[in-house]
Amino acid sequence: MARPPLAVGTFGKIDFYVVGTGRIRARVSFRDFDGRRRSVTRYGDSRAQAERRLREALRDRDGSVGATAGADSRVSSLVTMWLGEIDDSELAAGTKRLYRFAVTSYVLPPLGELRLREVTVPAVDRTLRAIRQTHGAGAAKTARSVLSGMLALAVRHGALPANPVRETSLKRTQRRTAQAPRALTVPEAQQLLARLSADPEASRLDLPDLVEFMLGTGVRIGEACAVRRSAVDLDGASLVVAATVVRIPGRGLVIQEFPKSVAGRRTIGLPSHIVELLTRRTERDRLPGALEVVFSSPSGRLRDPHNTSGDLRKAFDRADFDWVTSHVFRKTVATRLDEAGLSARQIADHLGHNRPSLTQDVYMGRGLPSPQAAAALQRLR
């Protein structure tokens, strides 16, 4: 009677053979994850050592044959697979760096040597609590997101029956009212722009126009640094937001040809004073060899969003607006649009947010400039 075939990922009887003085060979037939049977061999100074080495090789084999993972693969092997998928994805360069940093700093130290079958809900919950205590709530949130993505990959490969991260939760920290970002009032926005325009250092760094532009559009600072003249329709009073400036190790500053998220690719209406600002800058910068972007650095290169944030921080401090950040500009724009009676969907479209709902994201207003938004932002003048 014929023996039943081996199941995928299993092996048959181990054979031992003496190959020399004090040298033992252990060999077994293993059915790989592509369905083929392969012979796996290990040696040792004793039968027990040879068998132990063979069994270790078999346990680790599912993490090295092709691009697959099994319940006995180590978390470190899964990390390699997952980061490979992340590198090949269309995620923003900054997001890829953040995920790699989170894996290296938060995931591998406590979990890297565990087998996937050992990554249980208590193990994940214990790890996230430790990260929160040591590195803070933000780090724990990022680690949870990274772990969820990694273990979802393990579920797809059949290494785990379910994602244990789904059964964990992070305690929400109550935001203090004094720390919550607030919007600039119209008089405050006007005062800030006036003080920046009167600041020689801010003017040298070309910050007044940049701040006015962000206050009049609500775009992110990286998106503002990536605005090309070709993306601006001065006659139609609209702007296509479809890129952001990022720094890539080994390459420096580059224009990433997609924004922070899918919803970030959008077309927005421009208030008249922003059209005037862009018209003035376009006419001024239309020189041979001029950079295509509207807001270049003082040296004529791409503007670094990180360095610009630092310059803004100093300028805001000098202007006695030490509580203001570039995020406050987006908060201000959202507030003005809300006061003007725009719907949540229109505001989300203008700011490049995915929510409030999938149906609205897919079917309502995507990619269309809003004259109402432009009119509302004119009130900042």
N, C-alpha and C positions, 0 to 999 in steps of 0.2 A: 504494500500500500504506500503510495507516494506521500511524502511529508508535505504539509501545507506550506506555501511560500512564506518567507519572512515578511512581516509588516514593515512598512517604511520606517526607518530610524531604529531598527532593532538588529540584533546579531544572533548568530547561532552558537554552537558549542566551541569553546576555546581549546585549541590544540597546543600542546607544549612539546618542544624538541630541544635536546641538548646539542648545541652547535660547537662546543669547545669546553675546555676545562673551566668549570665554574660559570659557564655562559648558557643562559636559557632563552629560547625564542618562544614568544606567545603569539599565536596567529588565529584570526577569526574571520568569518565571512560576514560583512556588514552590508545591509541593504540601504543604499544612500537615498537622499531625498529626491533624486531624479529617477528613482525606481531601479537603478542598476545595483548589482551586487559587486562589492569590491573587497579585496583582501586587505586587512589591516594588521600590521605586524609591529611588535615592540620587543625589546630585549632587556634582560636584567641579570644580575648576578645570582639570583635565586628565582624559583618558580613564583613565589609571592610577589617579588619586586617586578618581574616581567608582567604578571597579571595586573598589578596595580597600575603600571604605566600604560598598559593596553586599555584598561577601563577608563583611565583619565583621557586618553586620546579619543576614545569613543564618545565620551561625554562632551568634549570640546569640538568634536567633528562637525556637529550641526551648526556651529558658529563659523565654520570656515569653508564648507562645501558650497560653492556658489554664493548667492546672496540670500541666505535663509537663516532662520533662527529657530531653536527648539527650546523646550522647557529647561534643559540643562545647559543652555548657553549662558555665558556670563553677561551681566549687564554691560560690561565694558565692550563686549562684542556687538551688542545691540546699539550702543552709542555710535560705534564706527559706521554701522549701516545707516542709522538715522541721520547722522550728520552728512553722510554722502547724499541722501535724498534732499536734505535741506540745501546743500551746496548746489544741487542741480535744479532747485526750484526757482520760481520767479519772485521770491521774497526779497524785500529791500535789503541792501547790503548791511545796513545798520542792524536790522533784525537778525540776520545771519550771525553777525558778530555777537549780538546779545545772547543768542541761543548757545553759541559755542562757549562763551564765557560762563553762562549758567551751568552748562554741562560740566565743564572743567572745575569750576569753583564749588558748585553745590551738589551735583548729582554723583559724580565719580568718587569723591572721597568717602562718603558713607555707604554707597551702594554698588560700586564698580565691581567688586569681587563676588557679589551674590549671584547665584543661579536665578534665572527668571522665575522658576517655580518657587523660589524663596522670597520673591518680591510680593508680599501680601499686603492687605489693607493696613494691618497694624505697623508693618515695616515702613510703608510710605507715610502713614500718619505721623509716626515717630520722627522720621526724617524731616518732614515739613515743619513740625513743631520746633525741632532743633535749629533749623535754618532761620525760622522766624525769630527765635530767641537770640541767635548769634549775629544775624545779618539784617534783620528787620522784616517788616511785613511785605515790602516791595520785592525783596529777594525771594521770599517764600512763595509769593504769587507767581513770579517768573519761573521758579523751580517747579511748581505744580504744573504750569502750562507745558514746560519742556518734558517733564515726566509723563504727562498725559499723552503727548505726541509720540514719545518713544514706545510706551507700552501699548498704544493703539497699533503701532507697527508690529509688535509682538503678537497681538491678537490676530492681526491679518495673516501672520505666518503660522497660526495655529499653536504657538508656543504657550499662550495663556487663554483660558476660556473666557475671561472678561477683563476689562481694564480696572485694576484696583484703585486707581486715582479717583474714579468716579464716586467711590464710597467715602472719600475723605472730604474735609471741608476746612476752610481757613476762617478763623474768627475775623469779622469785619471790625476795623478800628473806627471809632466814631470821630469824624472830622471836627476839629474845633472850629467854631464859627469865626474866630479871629484869624485862623489860618486859611480859611476857604478863599479862593480867588474871587474877586469881585470885579465888576465892570467899571470902566471909567465913565463918569458922567460927561455930558457934552461940554460943560465949562472946563472940566478937568482935562479932557482930551485937547481942547484948544490951548489951555495953559501949558500942557506938556509940550505940544508942538512949538509954541512960541519960545519956551525956554531952551529947547533943543536947537532951534534956529539961531538963538543968541549965544550959543555955546561954540566957541571957535574950534575946540577939539572934536565935538560932535559933527560940526560942519565939515571939518577936514576929512573925517571918516565917512562922510556922505550918509549920515544917519537920519537927518530930518526927513528927507524924501522917502527913505525906506520905511520909517515909522508911519508916516502919513499913508503910504501905500498899504501897509498891513492893517492900519486902522480903517482904511476905506474898502478893504476886500475881505479881511479875515483869513487870508492864506497863512500857512505855516511858514516859519522863517526859512526852512530849506527850500520850500516851493517858491518863495519870493526871490531867493538868490538864483533860482534856475529859470526865471521868466525870461523868455527870448522875445525879441521884437516881433518875430514872426507869429508868436502866439497871441498877439494883441490885435484886435480889430477896432481901430479908433473910430471908424465910421459907424460900426455897429455897437460901439460901447460895450464890448465883451472881451473876455480873456479865457483862453483855454489853459487850464491847469493840468499838466500831464507829465511833470518831471519834478525832480528835487535834487539838490546838490548833496553828495555824500563823500566821505573820505574813505578810500579803499587802501588797505595796507599794501605797500609796494607800488601803488599807482598814484596816490595823492588824491586831490579833489577831482571829481568827475560829475557830470550831469547824468543821473540815473533816469533812464527814459520811462519811468513809471513812478507814480507818487507812492505815499505811504501805504495806501490800501486801494482796492478796486474802486470803491466809492470816491476815492481821492481824485480820480480822473474825471474832470468835470469842466463845464463851461459856465462862467458866472458873468452877471451883468456888472458894469462899472458905473459908479456915480460920476457926474460931470467933472467934479474937481480932480478925480483920479485920471479921467481922460485927458484933462488939461496937463496934469503932471507928466503922464506918459508921453504926450505930444511934445512937451518941452524937452524931455530927456531924449526922445528919439531924434529930434532935430539937432540937439546939441551933440549927441554921440555918433551921428552919422558921418564918421570920419574914416579914411582908409586905415585898415588894420584894427578898427575898434571891435571889441568883443561883442558877440551877438546878444549876450544877456543884458537886460536893462539895468540891473544893479550889480555892477562889478565891484571888485575891491578897489581901494584907492590906487593900487599899483596897476590896475587894468586887467587883473586876472579874475578867475572865479572867486567869489566871496565865500569864505568858510563860515557856515552857520554857527559852529561852535565858538569860533573867535569873535564873530559878530555879536553873539549873545553876551560874551564877556564885555565887549565894547559898550553894548547897550546898558548892561548892568552898571558900569561906571558912569555913563551919561545920565541914567535915571537917578543915581545917587546924587550927582551934582545938581540935578534939577529938583531935588527934594521929593522925588517920586520913588523912594526906595522899595515900595511894595509892588511896583509894577514889573511884570515880566512880559515876554512876547505872548505868552499864553493869555494874559489879560486882554490883549487885543482881540483874540478870537472870542473870548467871553463878552467883550464889549460889543462886537459885531452881532453876536447871537442875541444879546439883550436889545440892541436897537431894532433888529428884525422882528423880535417878539413883540416889542412895543408898537411896531408898525402893523401888527396883526397878521404877519405871515404864518403859515401853518408850520407844524413841526417838520413836515416833509420838505417844505421849501427851505427851511433853515438848514436841515441836514444836507440837502443837495448843495447848498451854497458853501457850507463848511467842509464838505467831503466826508460826512459820517455815513456809516452803513445803516443805522437804525433811523426811524423807530420800528419799521416792520419790513419783513422780506417782501411782501406784496408791494408796498410803497417803493422799496428800493428798486424792484425790477420794472414796475409798470408806471410809476408816476414821476414825471419831471426830470428824469435822468438825462444829464447832458444839455439841458436847455438853459440859456441865460434868463434871469428873472429881472424884468424891468422894475418890479416892486422892490426887490432887494437893492437895486442901484439907487432908487429914489429914497429909500429909508436911510441908506448910508450917507446920502447927501446931507442929512441932518447933523452929521459930525462937523460940518463946516461952520 
